[in-house]
Amino acid sequence: MSAVITASWCLALAGLLLGLAALAVFGRPMVALRAMVDLFVAAGLLRLSADLSWAAIASTVAVIAVRLILTRSLASDIGAAARNAHAS
């Protein structure tokens, strides 16, 4: 295994640990999710630089798509909840 692929696995593990730590410290899932998924994207892009195959490209695109969907849906849910709280 090359050093770049090892580094990408380390980034993915760091993303998981940082996401759990952010959830424990801040108690806000949105902050934890953003930190975790951003490091997953970085790991995917790093792995893509070493392994330029269609499977690596597809997995990186999938992680980025999941990041966009999750953050937008959670942001809209949180925004709707805040608007409902102010309306009451």
trRosetta pair geometry for C-beta under 8 A, 3 or more apart (Angstrom, degrees):
i j d omega theta_ij theta_ji phi_ij phi_ji
1 5 5.1 -113 -174 82 93 125
1 6 5.7 111 127 -56 116 91
2 5 5.0 93 58 10 81 100
2 6 7.0 -142 98 -3 43 90
2 50 5.7 -169 73 -158 140 139
3 6 5.5 -55 -147 40 34 114
3 7 6.2 38 153 -22 66 105
4 7 5.6 -53 -149 36 31 112
4 8 6.5 33 150 -22 64 102
4 46 6.2 -160 -177 166 88 90
4 47 7.3 148 137 -105 93 39
4 49 6.3 -114 -175 87 143 101
4 50 3.9 164 95 -63 135 134
5 8 5.5 -48 -148 32 35 113
5 9 6.7 36 152 -17 64 101
5 47 6.0 65 -117 -121 68 83
5 50 5.4 -125 -53 91 81 157
5 51 7.0 57 -86 -26 111 117
6 9 5.8 -53 -152 36 33 110
6 10 6.5 36 148 -20 64 105
7 10 5.4 -52 -148 36 36 115
7 11 6.4 39 151 -21 66 101
7 46 6.0 -103 103 161 103 145
8 11 5.6 -48 -149 34 35 113
8 12 6.5 37 151 -19 64 103
8 43 4.5 110 -168 -165 74 76
8 44 7.4 110 -159 -64 119 18
8 46 4.3 -175 -88 92 95 111
8 47 4.0 101 -152 -58 170 89
8 50 7.4 -130 -19 21 134 128
9 12 5.6 -51 -148 35 35 113
9 13 6.4 34 153 -16 65 105
9 43 7.2 102 -70 -155 18 123
10 13 5.7 -55 -147 40 32 110
10 14 6.1 34 152 -20 65 107
11 14 5.5 -53 -144 38 31 113
11 15 6.3 39 153 -25 64 102
11 39 5.5 -161 172 179 85 90
11 40 7.9 157 129 -94 95 26
11 42 5.4 -120 179 101 143 102
11 43 3.8 -177 92 -81 114 92
11 46 6.3 113 13 25 152 147
12 15 5.6 -48 -151 30 31 115
12 16 6.7 31 152 -17 62 102
12 39 7.1 158 -103 131 29 95
12 40 6.0 59 -120 -112 77 67
12 43 4.2 100 -56 -144 81 173
13 16 5.7 -52 -151 35 34 111
13 17 6.3 27 154 -12 67 108
14 17 5.8 -58 -143 44 32 107
14 18 5.8 30 159 -18 68 112
14 39 5.8 -125 94 -173 91 148
15 18 5.9 -56 -137 41 25 107
15 19 6.1 29 160 -22 62 108
15 35 7.2 175 -148 134 69 69
15 36 4.7 98 169 -154 88 55
15 37 7.4 121 -172 -49 128 13
15 38 7.4 -173 -124 70 113 56
15 39 3.0 -172 -87 88 101 121
15 40 5.0 165 147 -47 170 69
15 42 7.8 168 -66 46 123 102
15 43 6.7 -98 -12 -16 134 128
16 19 5.9 -55 -148 34 25 112
16 20 6.6 20 156 -12 61 107
16 36 6.4 63 -93 -140 33 108
17 20 5.9 -57 -149 39 31 108
17 21 6.1 29 154 -17 66 109
18 21 5.5 -54 -141 40 32 111
18 22 6.1 34 157 -21 66 105
18 35 5.1 -118 129 144 111 121
18 36 6.4 178 82 -83 86 64
18 39 6.4 105 46 -15 135 154
19 22 5.8 -53 -144 36 28 109
19 23 6.4 28 155 -18 62 106
19 32 4.6 87 -166 177 68 84
19 33 6.7 60 -142 -88 114 28
19 35 5.5 176 -87 85 65 96
19 36 2.9 18 -72 -67 133 119
19 37 7.9 81 -89 -21 131 58
19 39 7.9 -134 -39 35 97 123
20 23 5.7 -54 -149 36 31 112
20 24 6.3 29 154 -17 65 107
20 32 7.2 78 -71 -157 16 124
21 24 5.7 -56 -147 39 32 110
21 25 6.0 21 159 -12 68 111
22 25 6.0 -58 -136 43 29 103
22 26 5.6 -12 178 19 68 115
22 28 7.8 -60 151 63 92 79
22 31 5.3 -138 164 120 123 97
22 32 4.0 172 91 -98 106 72
22 35 5.0 124 -21 32 160 150
22 36 7.7 -139 36 -37 128 88
23 26 7.0 -64 -117 56 16 82
23 27 6.9 63 -178 -102 51 24
23 28 7.5 -134 -120 60 53 37
23 29 6.3 29 -116 -101 103 56
23 31 7.8 169 -78 77 52 88
23 32 3.8 23 -58 -83 83 159
24 27 7.6 2 -176 -66 13 60
26 31 5.1 -24 90 69 156 149
26 32 7.1 -169 57 -48 113 89
28 31 4.4 62 89 10 110 110
28 32 6.8 165 89 -9 59 88
29 32 5.5 -61 -146 44 38 111
29 33 5.8 38 158 -24 73 109
29 74 7.5 -126 105 -148 103 141
30 33 5.8 -53 -142 37 27 111
30 34 6.4 27 159 -18 62 107
30 71 7.7 95 -155 -131 89 70
30 74 5.3 170 -105 142 97 132
30 75 7.3 106 -140 -76 133 64
30 78 6.4 -14 -59 -48 149 152
31 34 6.1 -57 -149 36 27 108
31 35 6.5 24 156 -16 62 109
32 35 6.0 -59 -149 38 29 109
32 36 6.1 23 157 -16 65 112
33 36 5.8 -59 -143 40 28 109
33 37 6.0 16 165 -10 67 112
33 70 6.2 -130 168 144 134 129
33 71 7.2 179 116 -84 115 75
33 74 6.8 111 67 -2 156 171
34 37 6.3 -59 -136 43 25 101
34 38 6.0 27 164 -21 63 111
34 71 6.2 75 -93 -105 90 116
35 38 6.1 -58 -146 35 23 110
35 39 6.7 16 159 -11 60 108
36 39 6.2 -66 -157 39 28 104
36 40 6.5 29 149 -20 65 108
37 40 5.2 -49 -147 35 39 117
37 41 6.4 45 152 -22 67 98
37 63 7.3 173 -161 179 84 89
37 66 7.1 -142 -138 106 126 95
37 67 4.4 154 157 -108 130 96
37 70 6.7 175 -64 65 162 139
37 71 7.4 -140 67 -47 151 107
38 41 5.6 -48 -150 32 34 112
38 42 6.6 35 149 -17 63 103
38 67 7.3 107 -71 -138 51 137
39 42 5.3 -47 -146 36 39 114
39 43 6.3 43 152 -21 66 102
40 43 5.6 -51 -147 36 33 112
40 44 6.3 34 153 -19 64 105
40 63 5.3 -144 134 -163 109 130
40 67 7.5 -176 73 -69 112 115
41 44 5.6 -54 -148 37 32 112
41 45 6.3 29 155 -16 66 106
41 60 7.7 84 -146 -157 62 78
41 63 5.7 178 -90 126 63 116
41 64 5.8 83 -120 -86 111 75
41 67 6.0 -7 -58 -43 122 158
42 45 5.9 -55 -145 39 30 108
42 46 6.2 31 155 -19 64 107
43 46 5.7 -55 -146 38 30 112
43 47 6.3 28 155 -17 65 107
44 47 5.7 -55 -145 39 30 109
44 48 6.2 35 153 -24 64 107
44 56 7.8 159 -166 -174 77 76
44 59 6.3 -151 -135 117 114 90
44 60 4.0 150 159 -111 118 79
44 63 4.9 -174 -40 42 158 150
44 64 7.6 -135 83 -38 151 85
45 48 5.3 -50 -145 33 33 117
45 49 6.8 40 153 -26 62 98
45 60 6.3 104 -72 -141 53 129
46 49 5.8 -48 -157 24 34 113
46 50 7.3 16 151 -5 61 104
47 50 6.0 -66 -157 42 38 102
47 51 5.8 -23 166 34 77 108
47 56 6.0 -146 125 -147 99 115
47 60 7.5 -168 70 -70 99 108
48 51 6.8 -78 -121 65 25 69
48 52 6.7 64 -179 -95 65 61
48 56 5.1 157 -105 149 67 114
48 57 6.6 90 -130 -85 114 55
48 60 5.0 4 -60 -53 133 153
49 52 7.8 1 -148 -62 16 90
51 56 4.6 157 104 -62 99 154
52 56 6.7 -107 -118 66 18 136
52 57 7.5 42 -160 -51 56 101
53 56 4.8 96 54 7 77 101
53 57 7.1 -142 96 -3 41 87
54 57 5.5 -53 -145 39 36 113
54 58 6.0 37 156 -21 68 107
55 58 5.8 -53 -144 38 29 111
55 59 6.3 26 157 -17 63 107
56 59 5.9 -54 -144 38 30 108
56 60 6.3 29 157 -17 64 107
57 60 5.9 -59 -149 38 29 109
57 61 6.3 28 155 -17 65 108
58 61 5.8 -55 -145 38 30 110
58 62 6.2 33 154 -22 64 107
59 62 5.5 -51 -145 35 33 114
59 63 6.5 33 156 -19 65 102
60 63 5.9 -52 -148 34 32 109
60 64 6.5 28 154 -15 64 106
61 64 5.8 -57 -148 39 31 109
61 65 6.2 32 154 -20 66 108
62 65 5.7 -55 -145 37 30 111
62 66 6.3 30 156 -18 65 105
63 66 5.8 -53 -146 37 31 110
63 67 6.4 36 152 -23 63 105
64 67 5.5 -51 -150 33 32 116
64 68 6.5 30 154 -17 65 104
65 68 5.9 -54 -149 36 32 109
65 69 6.2 27 156 -15 66 109
66 69 5.8 -57 -143 41 31 109
66 70 5.9 25 162 -16 67 112
67 70 6.2 -60 -141 40 23 105
67 71 6.1 11 167 -9 63 113
68 71 6.4 -62 -140 42 22 101
68 72 6.1 14 166 -11 62 115
69 72 6.2 -66 -145 42 22 104
69 73 6.0 13 164 -12 63 114
70 73 6.1 -62 -140 41 24 103
70 74 6.0 16 165 -11 64 113
71 74 6.0 -57 -139 44 27 106
71 75 5.9 29 160 -21 63 111
72 75 5.7 -55 -140 38 27 111
72 76 6.3 24 160 -16 63 107
73 76 5.9 -55 -146 38 29 108
73 77 6.3 30 154 -18 64 107
74 77 5.6 -53 -144 38 33 112
74 78 6.1 30 157 -17 67 107
75 78 5.9 -55 -143 39 29 108
75 79 6.1 31 155 -19 64 109
76 79 5.5 -52 -142 39 31 113
76 80 6.2 34 156 -20 64 105
77 80 5.8 -53 -146 36 29 110
77 81 6.4 29 154 -18 63 107
78 81 5.7 -53 -148 37 32 113
78 82 6.4 33 152 -20 64 104
79 82 5.7 -53 -147 35 32 111
79 83 6.4 31 154 -18 65 104
80 83 5.7 -53 -146 37 32 110
80 84 6.3 31 155 -18 65 107
81 84 5.7 -55 -146 38 31 111
81 85 6.3 33 153 -22 64 106
82 85 5.7 -53 -147 34 32 112
82 86 6.5 26 155 -14 64 105
83 86 5.9 -58 -149 39 32 106
83 87 6.2 33 153 -24 65 109
84 87 5.6 -54 -144 34 32 114
84 88 6.7 34 158 -25 63 103
85 88 6.2 -54 -155 26 30 110
